[in-house]
Amino acid sequence: MPERHSLEVIWPDGRRSQVQPGQDWLQAAAEAGYAIPTGCLGGSCGACELEVNGQLVRACIATVPASPSGRLLLEIAVDPHW
């Protein structure tokens, strides 16, 4: 099995943490002390939608992708007061 290297994630509030590719986004956020807004936790409502290096993902059903640069920049894609 190939070795997985950790990635630096830059969260919407500017904090940074190290995460593993394949890790659940909600778990990675909790470990970093960042709260991703959630709603249904099944991928249908979109409350947890993030923009990850320009790509939209729903954090409740997605995992951290690999990144050739070793960094992922996140933005909240929906109104956090949804």
C-alpha positions, 0 to 999 in steps of 0.5 A: 500500500502506498504511503499517504502524506499529510496535507496542509489545510487552510480553513475558512477562518485562516487556521491551518492543520495537517490532515490525511487524504481519505479522512472524512471532512467533518472529522478533519474539521473537528480535529482542527477545531473548525465547525463546518455547518451541517444540516441533513448529514446525508448530502442532500441539503448542501449546508456543509458545502465547501469549496476545496481548491475551487471544487465544490464538495459536500463535507458530510459525504466527502473525504479529503482528496489528494493534492499534488501541491500538498495544500488545500484551501477551503471556503464555505460555499453557502451562507453559514447562517443557513 
